[in-house]
Amino acid sequence: MYFFIIMCMQMIPIISISGGKPAMLLPLLFVIGVSMIKDIFEDSKRHKSDNQENFKDTEVYDPVTREFITVHWKDLKVG
């Protein structure tokens, strides 16, 4: 937010030392771009990890048959 505010203030010619041009725009876009790429990478790893966990098997007690049945974690209903 700090760099965004500085960039906006640079576009006001009266108070700007850059002649009204947003000199902070390129560094700000670079930092935001790198942050976006990092977040995409982390989200894809988390998605893959979640899918692996959701498809693991667990045993659930079935009161009708009085036996344990095997289900995926994603199909588990709590409560």
N, C-alpha and C positions, 0 to 999 in steps of 0.2 A: 504494500500500500504506500509505503514511503516513497519508493521510486516512481510510482504512478502519480502521486501528488506532485512530486518534483517535475515530472514530465509535463503535467498539465500547467504548472506554473511557468514553465519555460515557453509555453505558447502564448503567454501574455507579453506582448512586446515592451510594455512600460517597465516591467520588473525583470525581464529576461536579459541574461548576458549572452544568450545564443542567438539573438536577433529574431526571436519569435519562433525559432525552429526547435522541435522536440529532440534535443540531443540525447536524451536518456531513452528514446524509443528503441533503438537497436539493442542496447544492453538489456533492457527490460524484456523485449521479445525473446532474446537468447535465453535468459534465465527461465522464463515461463515455458519456452519450448523444451529445454532440458528437463525441467520439472515434469512436464507432461509425458515425455518419453519414459522417464523413471517410473512414473505412476502407472503407465500402460504396462511396463514390464512387470512390476510388482502385482498388479491386478491379474495379469495372465497367469503368473505363478500361483496366486491365491485361488484362482478359478480351477486350475488343474489339481491343486491339493484338495480343494473342496470336493471335486468330483471323485477323486480316489477315496476319500473318506466316506462319501455318501454311498458308494457301491460296495463297501465292506459288509460282510455278513455278520449278523448277530442273532441270538436266539431269543424268542419271545414265547412266553407261556400262553397257550391257548386253553381257556377254561372249559371250552366245549369238549375237546378231545382229551383234555388233561395231559397234554404233552407239550414239549417245547418244539416250536417250528422255526426254521431259519428264514430270515427276511433281511433285505438290505436296510442299512441305516436310514436311507432316504424315505423308506416306506414305514418307518416306525412312528406310531401314534402314541404320544405321551398322555397319560391320564385316563 
